Amino acid sequence: MPAVPVRTVPPAVLDSPAGGALSLIFTTLPALLRLSCGLVGAVVALSVRTPPVLVGLLLPAVALLTVWSLWYGARALRGGVTPAMMAGDVALTTAACLLIPRLVAPEVLPGEGSWIAVLASTTVINAQVTAPVRWSIPAGVLVTAGYVAGAHAAGNPREAAAHSATLLVQTACTAMMSVVMRRRIGRADRAFAAHQRLVREALVARTAREAERRQNRDLHDTVLATLTMVGLGAVSGPSAALRQRCAADLRTLTALADARTVPGDGPASLDDRLRSVRDRLPDLPVALALEPCAVPAAVADAVAESVYAALSNVVRHAPGATATLRLHQVGGGVVAEVADDGPGFDPAAVLPHRYGLRESVRGRMAAIGGSARIDSAPGAGTRIRLEWPGVG
């Protein structure tokens, strides 16, 4: 994978959360390794200065490597490790390895514990986690070759062989780990992206279906309900109420065509909405028992339209019946009950394709997180209980 500067951006804006987390780790790890190696290594390097160490060379070399470590760490934490930074790190480390005879005392060189040995290990590890393998592995081999040459020049071929093997193992293991992690993380991010895409598509489809159902409910409860009333003979002649109802139906159709109706989200008086529902059906005797209730406007719209659908069914299917409408609060929610003394019906016998109770009442209440219970039987009237449980 190509080396790309890693930006430490907030997780909320990452398009690839797993890749972002891995990049953050691969940014922090090299920075901390370089800082710790640079600072501790400087102290260790200056603590042993026995010949043939050249103090005149050791001091500027340690100063340069310390400044580089501080800059590298700060830059990596702020903006990630760039290919140029990786190349500079490898070049400085290789140069330091070649100068082992003049920077490391002979007594501390064996055992792979000198500050140059630690510097070389840190560099090859950082190279594997910050660069693609086509660059990181040659970088590890270059640092290893520099260490071998420097240790041989210092007269310690055993140390050259021992630590070169260590460096090559560190290069191979870290490179394999980085490749495996990047591939697995890439798969995880692709699976996450596919899941998010499916979720978005499902949400869009659900929203479209709900909008269609809402429009169908509005049409069923207005235009179709009015036509049904006329067809059943509920309006025997010229009627002012029928004219008002037709005008309201026309406004509904216009709003649906323009698609400009947006439900409000502020509090609304549900009892006032239900009184308006009663006024829309002047030919139906309705006794009211309404407790003052304030609910979100969308909830008030849904409950009021469900009540209107229930009362319209009384007008259509139970001519001459009277109805009772009650509203009261229950906990943090509200309950509206519509009851009539009509002939009643068997809810289980209602055909599946019938739209009224299924969508205009149950569907509308379900859309706001509420519920509707219908109790009826032939000869026993009908009672419909609408309940909205409240928020939270």
N, C-alpha and C positions, 0 to 999 in steps of 0.2 A: 504493500500500500504506500502511496506517496506520502512524504512527510508534509504535514500541513500545520501551520501555527495554530495552537489550541487557545481559544478564547475562553476565559472563565466567566461564562455568562450564567445568569440565574437559571436553575432547572426548569422554571415555568415556561421559558421561551425556547427550550431545546426541542427541535423537531425529532431528534433521535435520543431519547432519554438514556438508554443503555450506553450508546456510543459517547454521549456527553459525559456520563459518569466515568467511563474508561479514560477518556481524554483528560478529565480532571485529575485522575490518578496518575496518568502518564505525564502530566505536567508537574504535579506536586513532588512525585518521587525523584525525578532527576534534579529538581531544584534543591531539595533537602539533602540529597546525596552529595551534590557538588558543594553546597555550603558547609556541611559538616566536614567533608574531606579537606576542603580548602583551609578552614580555620584550624582544625585539629592538626592537619598535616603541617601547617606553618609552624606551630608550636613544637612539634616533634622534630621537624627538620632543623630548627635553630638550636635544639637542645644538645645535639651531638655534632661537633664540628672538628673532630680530630682529623689530621692529615690522612689521605691526600685531599680532603675536602677543601675547596677554595672558598674562603669566606667572601672574597670579593665577587665571586660568581653566585654563591649561595644566597646572599642577601637580596640582590635584585631579582633572582629567579623566584624566590619565595614571595617577594613583594608582588611581582607580576602575577603569579598564580593565585595569590590571595585576592588581589583586585579583580582578576578574572572570575574567580569563584563567587565573589559578592555580586558582581554585575550579572553573571550567568543566572544565579539564583533569583535575583530580583526580576530580571527580564523574563525568565521562564514562568514565574508565578504570575506576572502581569499579563503576558501575551503568548505564552507557550514557547516551545523550543523550535527554532527555525533550522533549515538545513545548513545555513551559514554558521550558526552557533555550534551545531554538531561538528562541522568541519574544523572550526577554530579550536574546539575542545580537544579533538583528536590530534591536531597539529601540535598544540602546546604540550600535551601529554607525551607524545612521541619524542619531541625534542628533549623533554625532561628525562625520559628513559635513556636516550642516547648519552646524556650527561651524567649518568649514574656514577662513573668513576670520580667525578668532581663534586657531586652533590650528596652522596651517601657514604658514610664511614664504613670501612670494611667489616667492622665488628657487628654492625646492625643489618648488613645486607642479607645474610642467610636467613632461612626460615620464612620467607615471603611476608615478613612483617615490617619492612621498611616503609617510609612514607611514600616513596615512589611506587612500591608494589601496590599499596592501597589506592594511590592516585590512578594507576593503570587499570585496576579492577573497576573502580568507579566509572571510568571513562567508557570501558567496553560495555558495561551494563547500561549506562545512559544511552549509548549509541543504539542499542537494540530496541529500546522502548520509544525512541524518538525518531527513528528513520526506518524506511523500508529495508527489507533484508538485502536487496541488491547493493545497498550502500553500507548498511550497518555491519554486515559480516566482513567485507573488506576493511572497514574501519577497525574492527576488532583484531583482524590479522595484522594490520599495520602497527597497531599499538603493541601487539605481542612481539612482532619482529624487532621493534625498537627496544623493547625490554630485553630481549635475548641479546641483541648487539651490545647494549649498555652493560649487562651483567657479565658477558664474556670479556668486554674491555676492562671491567673491574677485576678480572681474574677469578671469577666464580662461576664456572660453567654449570655446576650442580644447581645453583640458584636459578640460572638461566633456564635449565630444563624443567625444573620443578614449577616455577611460576608461569612459564610459557604454557605448560599443560593446564594449569589452573585458569589462565586467561582464555584459552581456547574452549575449555569446558563452560566457563561463564558465558562466552560468546554464543556457543551453540544452544545451551539451555535457555538463556534469556531470549534469544531469537525465536526458538520454537514456542516458548510460552507466549511471547507477544503475538506471533502469527495465529496461534490457536485462539487466544483471547479475542483478537480483532475479528476473526472469522465467526466465532460464536456470538459475539456481540452484534456483528452485522446481521446475522440471521435473526437474532432476537429483535433488533430494530425493524427489520423488514416484516416480521410477524406482527409486531406492534403497529406498524403503519397500516398493514392490511386489516388488522382488527379495527383500528380507528376509522379506516375508510368504510368498512362494513357498518360500523356504528352510525357514521354520518349518513350513509345511504338509507339505513333503516329509519333513522330519525326523520329524514326528509320524506320518506315514503309514509311514515306514520303521521307526520304533520299534514301531508297532502290528503291522506284518508280522513283525518279528523276534520279538515276544512270541508271536504266533500260531505261528510256526515252532518256537519253543522249546517251547511247550506240546505241539505235535504230535510233536516229537521225544521229549518225556518220555512221552507216551502210547504212542508206537510202541515205545519201548524197555522199557516196563513191561507195561502191561495187554495190549496187542496181542501183544507177544512171548510173554507167558505163555500166552495163548489159542492162539497158533500152535503152541507146543510141545505143549500138550495135544492139539490137533487132529491133529498129526503123529504122535502116539503116543510122544513122547519120555518121557512119564510113564505107566508101565504100571499103577500102582496107587497106594494111599495113600502119600504121601511127605511127610516132615517138611520137606524142602527146598522142596517146592511150597507148603506152608503158609507157610513163611517168606517165600517170594517173593510170594505173594498178599498177605501182610500189608504188605510193603514197597510193593507196587503201590497198596494202599489208602491208605497214607500219602502217596504221590505225588498221588493223586487229591484227597485232602483239602487238600493244600498248594495245588494248582492252583485248587481251588474257593475257598479263602480268600484267594488272591492275596497271601499274606504272606511268601513266600520272597524274600529279598533276598540276592544273592550277596555273600560277604565280599570285602574288598579287602586283607586282610593276607596275609603269607606263609603258605603251607601246604606240608606235606610230600607231594610227589607220589608218592613211592614208597609211603608209607603208604596213600594213596588207592587205588593200584593193588592193593595187597595186599587191601584191603577189597573191591575188584571181584572178585578171585579167589574170596574167601569167599562172594560172592553167587551163585556158580555152582559149588556143591560137586560136582556130577556130572561136571564137565569137568576132565580132567587138564591142569593148566597148570604148566609149568616156569617159574620166575621167575628173572630176572637183573636186579635193580633197583639202580641206583646212587642213593645218596641225593641228592635234588633238592628244593630249596625254590623254589616259584614263587608268584605271586599266587593267591589262593584261587579267583578266577573261572577262571583258566587251569587250575588243578588240577581243578576241577569239569568243565570242558569236555573235557580230555584223558581223565579217568577215565571219563566217560560215553561218550566215543567208543570207548575200549577195551572198555567193557562191551557196547556195541552190536556191536562186531566179534566178541567172544567169544560173544555170544548167537547171532550168525549161525552160528558153528561148531556150537553145540548144536542149532540148528534144521535146518541144511542138511548137516551132516557128522557124523551120529551115529557114535560110536565113535572119532572122531579125537582126537588130542592136540594141544595148543597150547603155544606158547612166548611168553612176554611179556618183553621187554627194555626197559630204560630207561637212558639215559645222557645226559650233558650234552654239548652241542656249542656252543662259544663261550659266548655269554650265554643260549642257549636250551636246549631239551631235545628229545630224540627218543625216542618210544615206538614199538616195533615189535611187532606181533602176527603170528605165523606159525602155520599149522596144516598137518597132513599129510592133510587131507581130499581129496575128489575134485577140488576146484578148479572154476573156471567161466571163461567168457569175459566179461570186464567190458564189452566192446563190445556184447554181446548182451542186457544187462540192459535191460528195458523202461523208458522214461522215467518212467512213473508210479510205479515202485518207489521207496519212500521211504527204506529202510534206509541204504544206503551214501550216497545223495545228500544226505540231511539229517542223519541220526543221526551220520554220520562226517564227510563233507566239509563240510556246512553248519555243523555245530557247531565244527569247527576254523577255518573261515573267519571265524566270528563273533568269534574272539579274535585274528585276524590270523595264524593258522597255516595249515597245509596238510595234506592227506592224499593219499598215493599208494598205489594199489592195484595189486598185481602178482599175477596169477593166470592159470591156463590149465587146461583140462580135464586131469585126471590128474596135475597138478603142484602141488596144494596152493594156499594163498593166503598172501600176505604184505602186510600193511598197515603203512605207515610214517606215523606222525603226528609232525609237526614244528611246534614253536613257536619262533620265532627270537629271542625275548627282547624287552626293552623298549629302544627307541631304536636 
